[in-house]
Every structure is written in structure tokens, then in C-alpha cells.
């Protein structure tokens, strides 16, 4: 999964150019004379609302602009309303341009940005239909990860910016608390397990001395890497950091703990979003938004059932080939799940070996894809462990793209909370999905595109981004990297995992399945262990519709590839097909279909 990259604000690539241009006044205050200037102006207005995302991307630093690194996001109701008005204003300006007078790439940009903005505006109605504190991407675990992993400390100024951000935690968390109370008034309450999980996580976070907290230890570790840092400065920064954790950070967390403790008796069930006010309408919006299609929950549920049956048949054939031709899918996977040949030692060394093996898999496949890709990203990817403080509620793996200024590579994060969750026969597929040729190819290549607006370099659409990553698993198989039958079972288990998502996501949020029914179904059909499945099911409950995008995107890409192959015959070149998919940036699936059809027609003359 792409960690947070689907957040729309980001990338302010032309800010330095615009602010010194003789046309700056026109560009900033009126409808720009050029639609490409408009795209950058609009993204500046949208992206500059989030100092945290600006720090993630590190685009402005190359222009000497870094003051945003001293601040946390404003998440107040007033600021959210201001941001929504910006989106509405920019959508109105976009529609003033004559689409039919634009060039080919400009039309693509127009259509993509219109879809993006219109979806945001439609979503205003549902702005409170979420759970700001949750076990996957909640503010309570996102903030420590951001400060420890994203905020860079290479000198005294950046360390002081870090201290400034610590001093703003109380303000930001107070705004979060206001939003939680608004949701409670509107009867938008999280499932019970969310409250229990987040309470346990937050209590553990504050239940250590400040100098043992990750916010302090990560600061200390990074200060130790700064050459020639005066001792008095080191002492000052660490002393101030410890004091801020005690005086600002811990009290802010304790107020959230107190609120969730009071809320807990009011929440007794683990329902999908059907239980929220206008829940069915909200879910239908989420389905459209995440899949970038007009598919209904019923249609996706039926597709999921068909895919589950097809993949189960393929699994049965491979199991039979290795002598496991009896028993359910779940029973047979349980057998190989416990086979020592597929497990790592439960120790620090075992976890280190997992990281090393993932890196080897990525390096190997990266060298063997020339027949399938003639364009590759210039930036590398490395494997890291998910931070221990958040690994219990985090997914099994996720990817963060490189910083645009080149200061940070792409990172594939592996969750090592339980080494038994990392089966050797599933590692290749996971590495192909998260890194090469999956998310890393898709996002890093997009970052390096020339002559397109910044927003097209971002992973804005889940169905495109996750559809590509799931499709990439099959490409790696086709390229010869899954010849071992057990590795191929790992691939099919991963694909079954995504097919089952179509069933359980729609099941819980639309057909009113219980959390327990969904867990039982996923365990039965995937053969995954219950702890893994529980984490996944609980993720879907706080991210309604997102899990549908993977299979929806993959199926569309396979459909388009088959269409191109049939139309072009011997003239079909899979490298050219991949170029069309990857070198136009993230797009809704309908626009991707238009691009592939245009490429087919051009090839046919």
C-alpha cells in the first residue's frame, strides 16, 4: 500500500518561477493566460495548505524556501472550509478554459484535474465521515512517524524547526479534539475496536519517560550524525526537546486519551459505514472515488466472488502439483505457513535477514526487466522496518516515494511485528508490488516526467496506483521471477487477497456483514493467518472503499492490455504499452482507457 501518497496536496514545483515572473500578478490573482500556468498556480494554492506534505516532498528547499518545516498542519474546521473553497474556486477557473482549444497533453491534464477537483468538491458533504484517530493512519501515530522519519535534521536550523513542530503539537491535537466532538454530535463514531486499539497505542506512547520516547531518541540519533555540532548546542536542543515532550506532547496525547476513554462506553459495535448517517450514500461515493469508475457495490461484490472462484481453481492446480491435493485452501496454506523452510528465526537477526532478503529480491528483479520496460526510474529504493511503536496497527508493508530533491530514496517499509507473518514464499510478490516494478516504478517514473504539470507526478488515484502495483505482480511472474511453485502460490495468495477485498469490503460496508464474518471468510479463502487477516479487515473498516481499488485497477489494465494485443497483433510491444501507462502520470481509469485506445489507433495508422 502507498503510505499517504494519495493525499492530493503536494508538489509545488513552479513556485520559484511564478513568484519572480513578470506575469506573477496575473498568474496569482486572475485566470492565468496559460492553462499550464493555471495548473501550477492551482496546485500551489492547494499544496501550500500543508506544511507537512511540503516537508515530505522537499520541493521548495531547492529554492531556499524551508520555513514550512517549522510548522504542523492546521486541521481546524475554519482551515478545512478555506481549503474547500480554494478547490471550488479553482474548479470554476478551470472550466473557464476552452478544452477543445487545448493541445493533446493539456487535454489530458484538464480532464485529470477536473476529475480530481470535482471529486473533492463532491466529497465536501462527507468531510466528517471519517475517524481522525485510527489504528492505520490516525493523527496519533502519523505525527510521531512524520517527525521521526520525514522531518530532516541535518543542521542546527532544522533541529530548531523540529523543536518548533513539537511546540505545535498541543495546538494541532486541540483542533483534532474539536473535530472529534463535532463528529460525536453528528453520530459519526468509530467502531469499538478502533477506540480500544488507539487507546492502547496512545497509552503506550506516553507511558515512557520523555527521553525514551521516539520523538527524543530519533532526535538524538540524528543530532549524533551532524559533524562538528557544538556540545552546547546538542545539550540545548536535546534539553528543549525533552521539555517539550513533557510539557506539550504528552499533555496533548493525554487529552485525546481522556476523550476516547469517555467515548468508549457509547460505542459497542464494529459496524461498517452503513451504520453512519446516510451511510449507503457515503459508501457509494467512496466506491466511485477510490475506483474512479461508476461501478456499484453490488457489481463489485459479484466480480469479487467470480475472481475468488477463478483464483481458487489455479491454486488447486498448483497445490496438486506439489502433492497437496486435498483439503481446503485454508488448510493447505496452514500447512505450508508452518513449514520451517518458509519461516525466519524469531530474533533480531531473523528480522535483519528479512530486510536483507527483500533488498536482494528487489535488486534482482530490477536487473531483469529489460524485455518489459525500456524506461526505469533513476532513483533507487531501499527496504526499512516499520517503526516498532506503530507496527501493531500498521499494514504488512507500504511504500513511500523518493523526495523530489533527491535527498531520500524510495522506501519499502516491511512490518516485522511477528516474523511468522513473513513467509518466504510470499516475499517476492510483496516486493514486486511495493517496489519493483510496482509502486516504485510507477511513482518514481512519474516524479521524473518532463513537460507535465506537477499534479500528474503525484499518486492521486488509488485505482491507478494500486491497480498498477497489483498488475506488476503478474508482470514479474510473466518475466520469469515466480517459477518456483511455492512462490507462484504466494503470488496467487496475494491476488486472492485482493479479490477477497472486493467481497469483504462491500460485504461489511454495504451488505452489513459483521467484522467476524469478514475475518472468517478471508481466512478461509486466502489461507492467511488470523492476526494478518484481522489487521486487514480492521483497515477496511476505517478506510471504506479503498481496498476495492486494487483489483478494479488491475482488471482494467489487463483488459486494456488484452485489447491492445488483439488489435495490434505482432505490432504489440509490451514495453510501449507500459510506457503509455507509466509516462502520463496518475490518471482515472476512464482516462487511462482513452490513452490506450489512442495509442492503439496511432499504431494502426
C-alpha positions in Angstrom: 0.0 0.0 0.0 1.2 3.6 -0.7 1.6 5.3 2.6 -0.2 8.7 2.5 0.8 9.5 -1.1 -2.8 9.6 -2.2 -3.1 12.8 -0.2 -3.8 15.3 -3.0 -1.9 18.3 -1.9 1.8 18.3 -2.6 4.4 19.2 -5.1 4.8 22.9 -5.6 7.2 22.7 -8.5 7.0 26.1 -10.1 6.6 28.3 -7.1 10.0 29.9 -7.5 9.3 30.6 -11.2 5.9 32.0 -10.6 6.9 34.4 -7.8 9.6 36.0 -9.9 7.7 36.1 -13.2 6.7 39.4 -14.7 3.3 37.8 -15.1 3.0 36.8 -11.5 0.1 39.1 -10.6 -2.0 37.7 -13.5 -1.0 34.1 -12.5 -1.8 34.5 -8.9 -4.9 36.7 -8.8 -6.7 36.1 -12.1 -7.3 33.4 -14.7 -3.8 32.7 -16.0 -3.2 33.3 -19.7 -1.8 29.8 -20.0 -3.6 26.7 -18.7 -0.2 25.2 -17.7 0.5 28.2 -15.5 -3.0 27.8 -14.1 -2.3 24.1 -13.2 0.8 25.1 -11.2 -1.0 28.1 -9.6 -3.8 25.9 -8.5 -1.5 23.3 -7.1 0.4 25.9 -5.3 -2.8 27.1 -3.6 -3.8 23.6 -2.8 -0.4 22.2 -1.8 0.7 25.2 0.3 -2.0 24.4 2.8 0.0 21.5 4.2 3.5 22.2 5.6 3.8 18.5 6.5 3.3 17.4 2.9 5.7 20.1 1.7 8.3 18.5 4.1 7.5 15.1 2.7 8.1 16.2 -0.9 11.0 18.6 -0.3 10.4 20.6 -3.5 10.7 24.1 -2.1 14.0 23.5 -0.4 15.9 23.7 -3.7 14.7 27.3 -3.9 15.9 28.1 -0.4 12.3 28.1 0.9 12.1 26.0 4.1 10.1 27.9 6.7 7.2 25.4 6.4 9.5 22.8 8.1 8.9 24.7 11.4 5.1 24.1 11.4 2.5 21.4 11.6 -0.7 21.3 9.6 -3.7 23.4 10.6 -6.6 21.0 10.9 -9.2 23.4 12.3 -12.7 23.5 10.9 -12.1 27.0 9.6 -9.0 26.0 7.7 -10.7 22.9 6.2 -13.5 25.2 4.9 -10.9 27.6 3.5 -9.2 24.7 1.7 -12.5 23.5 0.2 -13.3 27.0 -1.0 -9.9 27.0 -2.8 -10.9 23.8 -4.6 -14.3 25.2 -5.6 -12.7 28.4 -6.9 -10.0 26.6 -8.9 -12.6 24.2 -10.4 -14.6 27.2 -11.6 -11.5 28.8 -13.1 -10.5 25.5 -14.9 -13.9 25.4 -16.5 -13.4 28.8 -18.0 -10.8 27.4 -20.4 -11.9 26.1 -23.8 -11.0 22.4 -23.6 -11.3 22.0 -27.3 -8.7 24.6 -28.0 -6.0 22.8 -25.9 -3.1 20.6 -27.0 -3.1 16.8 -26.5 -1.2 16.8 -23.2 -3.2 19.8 -22.0 -6.5 18.0 -22.6 -5.2 15.1 -20.5 -4.2 17.5 -17.7 -7.6 19.2 -18.0 -9.6 16.0 -17.7 -7.5 14.6 -14.9 -7.5 17.8 -12.8 -11.2 18.4 -13.4 -12.0 14.8 -12.1 -9.7 15.4 -9.1 -11.3 18.7 -8.1 -14.8 17.7 -8.8 -14.4 14.6 -6.7 -13.0 16.8 -3.8 -16.0 19.2 -4.1 -18.5 16.3 -4.1 -16.8 14.9 -1.0 -17.4 18.1 1.0 -20.7 16.6 2.1 -18.8 13.7 3.7 -16.0 15.7 5.3 -16.8 14.4 8.8 -17.4 10.8 7.7 -14.0 9.6 8.9 -12.1 8.7 12.0 -9.2 11.1 12.7 -7.9 8.7 15.4 -7.5 5.2 14.0 -5.0 2.4 14.0 -3.8 2.8 10.4 -3.3 6.4 9.6 -4.5 8.3 12.6 -3.1 11.6 13.8 -1.8 9.9 16.9 0.6 7.6 15.1 1.1 9.6 12.0 2.7 12.5 13.9 5.5 10.5 15.5 6.3 8.7 12.3 6.3 12.0 10.4 8.7 13.7 12.9 10.9 10.7 13.2 11.0 9.6 9.6 10.2 12.6 7.4 11.4 15.7 9.1 15.1 16.1 8.2 17.7 17.2 10.7 21.0 17.9 9.1 21.9 21.2 10.9 21.0 23.3 13.8 18.3 25.3 12.0 16.5 22.1 11.0 16.8 20.9 14.6 15.2 24.1 15.8 12.4 23.6 13.2 11.9 20.2 14.8 11.5 21.8 18.2 9.1 24.3 16.7 7.0 21.5 15.5 7.0 19.8 18.9 5.7 23.1 20.3 2.7 23.0 17.9 1.5 19.5 18.8 -0.8 20.9 21.5 -2.4 23.3 19.0 -2.9 20.6 16.4 -4.3 18.0 18.7 -6.7 20.5 20.2 -8.1 21.0 16.7 -8.3 17.3 16.2 -10.2 17.0 19.5 -12.7 19.7 18.3 -13.3 17.7 15.2 -13.9 14.5 17.2 -16.5 16.3 19.3 -18.2 17.6 16.1 -18.4 14.0 14.8 -19.8 12.8 18.1 -22.6 15.4 17.9 -23.4 14.1 14.4 -23.4 10.5 15.5 -20.3 9.6 13.4 -18.5 7.3 15.8 -15.7 4.8 15.1 -16.1 1.0 15.6 -15.3 -0.2 19.1 -12.1 -1.9 18.1 -10.7 1.4 16.8 -11.2 3.0 20.2 -9.6 0.1 22.0 -6.6 -0.1 19.6 -5.9 3.6 19.7 -6.3 3.9 23.5 -3.7 1.1 23.9 -1.4 2.7 21.4 -1.6 6.2 22.9 -1.2 5.0 26.5 1.9 3.0 25.5 3.2 6.1 23.7 3.0 8.3 26.8 3.9 5.6 29.3 7.7 6.0 28.9 10.0 8.8 30.1 10.3 11.6 27.6 14.0 10.7 27.0 13.0 7.2 25.9 10.2 8.3 23.5 10.8 8.0 19.8 10.4 11.8 19.4 13.5 12.2 21.6 15.6 9.2 20.6 15.2 9.9 16.9 16.2 13.5 17.5 19.3 12.3 19.5 20.2 9.8 16.8 20.1 12.4 14.0 22.0 15.0 16.1 24.8 12.5 16.5 25.2 12.4 12.7 25.8 16.1 12.4 29.5 16.8 12.1 31.1 19.5 14.2 27.9 20.1 16.2 28.9 22.1 19.3 28.3 20.3 22.6 26.4 23.2 24.0 24.0 23.2 21.0 23.5 19.5 21.3 22.7 19.8 25.0 20.4 22.8 24.4 18.4 21.0 21.6 18.0 17.7 23.5 17.1 19.5 26.7 14.5 21.6 24.9 13.2 18.6 23.1 12.7 16.6 26.3 11.0 19.5 27.9 8.6 20.0 25.0 7.7 16.3 25.0 6.8 16.5 28.7 5.1 19.9 28.6 3.4 19.9 25.2 3.3 16.5 23.5 2.3 14.2 26.4 -0.5 16.5 27.7 -1.9 16.7 24.2 -2.0 12.9 24.0 -3.5 12.6 27.4 -6.4 14.8 26.4 -7.1 12.6 23.5 -6.8 9.5 25.7 -9.3 11.1 28.2 -11.8 11.8 25.4 -11.6 8.3 23.9 -11.9 6.8 27.4 -15.2 8.8 27.8 -16.4 7.8 24.3 -15.8 4.1 24.7 -19.0 3.2 26.7 -21.0 4.9 23.9 -19.7 2.6 21.2 -20.5 -1.1 21.4 -20.2 -2.5 17.9 -17.8 -2.9 15.0 -20.1 -1.9 12.1 -19.3 -0.7 8.6 -20.2 2.7 7.4 -23.8 1.6 6.6 -24.4 2.4 10.3 -23.4 6.1 9.9 -25.9 8.8 8.9 -26.6 8.4 5.2 -24.1 5.5 5.2 -25.2 3.9 2.0 -24.8 7.1 0.1 -21.4 7.8 1.6 -20.2 4.3 0.7 -21.4 4.7 -2.9 -19.3 7.9 -3.1 -16.3 6.2 -1.6 -16.6 3.4 -4.2 -16.7 5.9 -7.1 -13.9 7.9 -5.6 -11.5 5.1 -5.0 -12.2 3.1 -8.1 -12.6 6.1 -10.4 -15.5 4.3 -12.0 -19.2 4.2 -11.8 -19.3 0.6 -10.6 -21.8 -0.1 -7.8 -21.1 -2.0 -4.6 -23.3 -4.9 -5.9 -21.3 -5.1 -9.2 -18.0 -5.2 -7.3 -19.3 -7.8 -4.9 -20.2 -10.1 -7.8 -16.9 -9.5 -9.5 -15.1 -10.4 -6.3 -17.0 -13.7 -6.0 -16.1 -14.6 -9.6 -12.4 -13.8 -9.1 -12.2 -15.7 -5.9 -13.6 -18.8 -7.7 -11.1 -18.4 -10.6 -8.1 -18.0 -8.4 -9.1 -20.8 -6.2 -9.0 -23.1 -9.2 -5.5 -22.0 -10.1 -4.4 -22.6 -6.5 -5.8 -26.1 -6.5 -3.8 -27.0 -9.6 -0.5 -25.8 -8.1 -1.2 -27.4 -4.8 -1.8 -30.7 -6.6 1.5 -30.3 -8.4 3.4 -30.2 -5.1 1.4 -33.1 -3.6 -1.1 -31.1 -1.6 -4.3 -32.1 -3.4 -6.7 -32.5 -0.6 -8.3 -30.2 2.0 -9.5 -26.6 1.8 -7.3 -23.7 0.6 -7.1 -22.5 4.2 -6.0 -25.9 5.5 -3.3 -26.4 2.8 -1.9 -22.9 3.3 -1.8 -23.5 7.1 0.4 -26.5 6.3 3.0 -24.5 4.4 2.6 -21.5 6.7 4.1 -23.6 9.5 6.7 -25.3 7.4 10.1 -24.3 8.8 11.6 -23.9 5.3 9.4 -20.9 4.8 9.9 -19.2 8.2 12.6 -16.9 9.6 14.2 -17.1 13.1 12.2 -15.1 15.6 15.1 -12.9 16.7 16.8 -9.6 15.8 19.0 -11.4 13.4 16.0 -13.1 11.8 14.4 -9.6 11.2 17.6 -8.3 9.8 17.7 -11.2 7.4 14.2 -10.4 6.2 15.2 -6.9 5.3 18.3 -8.1 3.5 16.4 -10.7 1.5 13.8 -8.2 0.5 16.5 -5.9 -0.8 18.1 -8.8 -2.7 14.8 -9.7 -4.4 14.3 -6.0 -5.4 17.8 -5.7 -6.8 17.5 -9.0 -8.7 14.2 -8.1 -10.5 15.4 -4.6 -11.2 18.2 -6.0 -13.4 16.0 -8.5 -15.3 13.1 -6.4 -16.8 14.6 -5.1 -20.0 12.2 -7.0 -22.1 9.3 -5.4 -20.4 10.5 -1.9 -19.6 12.7 0.5 -21.6 12.1 3.3 -19.1 13.1 2.9 -15.4 13.4 5.4 -12.6 16.8 6.9 -11.9 16.2 6.9 -8.1 16.7 3.8 -6.1 14.6 2.0 -3.5 15.6 0.6 -0.1 13.9 -1.6 2.5 13.3 -0.5 6.0 11.4 -1.8 9.0 8.1 -0.2 10.1 8.8 1.8 13.3 8.2 -0.5 16.2 5.9 1.9 18.1 3.3 1.7 15.4 3.8 -1.8 13.9 0.9 -3.4 15.7 -1.8 -1.4 13.8 0.2 -0.9 10.6 -0.3 -2.9 7.4 2.1 -5.6 6.4 4.1 -3.3 4.1 3.9 0.0 2.4 5.9 2.3 0.2 7.0 6.0 0.4 8.3 7.6 -2.8 11.6 9.4 -3.1 11.9 13.1 -2.1 11.7 15.2 -5.2 15.0 16.9 -4.3 16.8 13.6 -4.3 17.6 13.7 -0.6 15.7 10.5 0.2 15.3 7.3 -1.9 12.0 5.4 -2.3 11.4 3.3 0.8 9.7 -0.1 1.1 8.6 -0.5 4.7 8.2 -4.1 6.0 6.2 -4.8 9.1 8.2 -7.2 11.3 6.0 -7.3 14.4 5.7 -11.1 14.0 8.2 -12.9 11.9 5.7 -15.7 11.3 3.7 -13.2 9.2 6.7 -13.1 6.7 6.5 -16.2 4.7 9.4 -16.7 2.3 7.0 -17.9 -0.5 5.2 -14.6 -0.3 8.1 -12.2 -0.2 8.8 -11.9 -3.9 5.2 -10.9 -4.7 5.2 -8.3 -1.9 8.5 -6.8 -3.1 7.3 -6.7 -6.7 4.1 -4.9 -5.6 5.6 -2.3 -3.2 8.9 -1.7 -5.0 9.9 -3.0 -8.5 8.2 -3.0 -10.9 5.3 -1.8 -8.7 4.9 1.4 -6.7 8.5 2.4 -7.1 8.4 2.3 -10.9 5.0 4.0 -11.0 5.7 6.8 -8.6 9.4 7.4 -9.2 9.0 7.5 -13.0 6.1 9.9 -12.6 8.2 12.2 -10.5 10.8 12.4 -13.3 8.3 13.3 -16.0 9.1 16.4 -18.0 6.7 18.9 -19.5 3.6 17.9 -17.5 2.0 19.7 -14.5 3.2 18.8 -11.1 -0.1 17.1 -10.1 0.4 14.5 -12.8 3.6 13.4 -11.0 1.7 12.5 -7.8 -0.1 9.3 -6.9 -3.5 10.9 -6.8 -5.7 8.0 -7.8 -5.8 4.8 -5.8 -7.2 2.6 -8.6 -4.4 3.6 -10.9 -1.6 3.4 -8.3 -2.7 0.2 -6.6 -4.0 -1.3 -9.8 -0.6 -0.9 -11.3 1.1 -2.4 -8.3 -1.1 -5.5 -8.4 -0.7 -5.7 -12.2 3.1 -5.5 -11.7 3.0 -8.7 -9.6 1.7 -10.5 -12.7 4.3 -8.9 -14.9 7.1 -10.2 -12.7 5.6 -13.7 -13.0 5.5 -13.3 -16.8 9.1 -12.2 -16.7 10.1 -15.5 -15.1 10.6 -14.4 -11.5 8.0 -16.7 -10.0 8.9 -20.1 -11.5 9.1 -21.8 -8.1 5.6 -23.3 -7.5 5.6 -22.1 -3.9 6.4 -18.5 -5.0 3.6 -18.8 -7.5 1.3 -19.8 -4.7 2.4 -16.7 -2.9 1.5 -14.6 -6.0 -1.9 -16.2 -6.2 -2.5 -15.8 -2.5 -1.7 -12.1 -2.9 -4.1 -11.9 -5.8 -6.8 -13.8 -3.9 -6.2 -11.4 -1.1 -7.2 -8.5 -3.4 -10.1 -10.4 -4.9 -11.4 -11.2 -1.4 -11.2 -7.5 -0.6 -13.9 -6.9 -3.2 -16.2 -9.3 -1.3 -15.5 -8.3 2.3 -15.3 -4.5 1.8 -18.7 -4.4 0.1 -19.8 -7.1 2.5 -19.1 -5.1 5.6 -20.0 -1.6 4.4 -22.9 -2.4 2.1 -24.3 -5.8 2.8 -23.9 -5.4 6.6 -21.6 -8.3 7.3 -20.1 -8.3 10.7 -16.3 -7.9 11.3 -16.2 -11.5 12.4 -17.9 -12.8 9.3 -15.4 -10.9 7.1 -12.4 -12.3 9.1 -13.7 -15.9 8.8 -14.3 -15.5 5.0 -10.8 -14.0 4.4 -9.1 -16.7 6.5 -10.9 -19.4 4.6 -10.3 -18.1 1.1 -6.7 -16.8 1.5 -5.1 -19.2 4.0 -3.6 -16.1 5.7 -3.2 -16.4 9.5 -5.9 -14.8 11.6 -3.7 -12.0 13.0 -2.8 -10.8 9.5 -6.5 -11.0 8.4 -7.7 -9.2 11.5 -5.4 -6.2 10.8 -6.6 -6.1 7.2 -10.3 -6.3 8.0 -9.9 -3.6 10.6 -8.1 -1.5 8.0 -11.1 -1.8 5.6 -13.5 -0.7 8.3 -11.6 2.6 8.7 -10.9 3.1 5.0 -14.2 2.2 3.3 -13.8 1.5 -0.4 -10.1 2.0 -0.7 -9.4 -1.8 -0.8 -11.7 -2.1 -3.9 -9.3 0.0 -6.0 -6.6 -2.7 -6.3 -8.5 -5.3 -8.2 -10.6 -2.7 -10.1 -7.4 -1.1 -11.4 -5.6 -4.4 -12.2 -8.6 -5.8 -14.1 -8.9 -2.6 -16.1 -5.1 -2.7 -17.0 -5.3 -6.4 -18.0 -8.4 -5.6 -20.1 -6.7 -2.8 -21.9 -3.5 -4.8 -22.5 -5.6 -7.7 -24.0 -7.5 -5.2 -26.2 -4.2 -3.7 -27.4 -2.7 -7.1 -28.1 -5.7 -8.3 -30.1 -5.9 -5.1 -32.1 -2.2 -4.8 -32.8 -1.2 -8.5 -33.2 2.5 -8.8 -34.0 2.9 -5.0 -33.7 2.1 -5.1 -30.0 5.1 -4.2 -27.8 4.6 -4.6 -24.1 7.3 -2.0 -23.4 5.4 0.6 -25.4 2.2 -0.4 -23.6 3.9 0.1 -20.2 5.3 3.5 -21.4 1.7 4.7 -22.1 0.6 3.6 -18.7 3.5 4.9 -16.7 4.6 8.1 -18.6 1.4 10.0 -18.4 1.3 10.1 -14.6 -1.6 9.0 -12.4 -5.0 9.2 -14.1 -8.5 7.9 -13.5 -9.2 4.6 -15.2 -11.5 6.1 -17.8 -8.8 8.5 -18.9 -6.3 5.6 -19.0 -8.6 3.8 -21.3 -8.7 6.8 -23.6 -4.9 7.0 -23.7 -4.6 3.3 -24.6 -7.2 3.5 -27.3 -5.4 6.5 -28.8 -2.1 4.6 -28.7 -3.7 1.7 -30.5 -5.2 3.9 -33.2 -1.9 5.7 -33.7 0.0 2.4 -34.0 -2.5 1.1 -36.6 -2.2 4.3 -38.6 
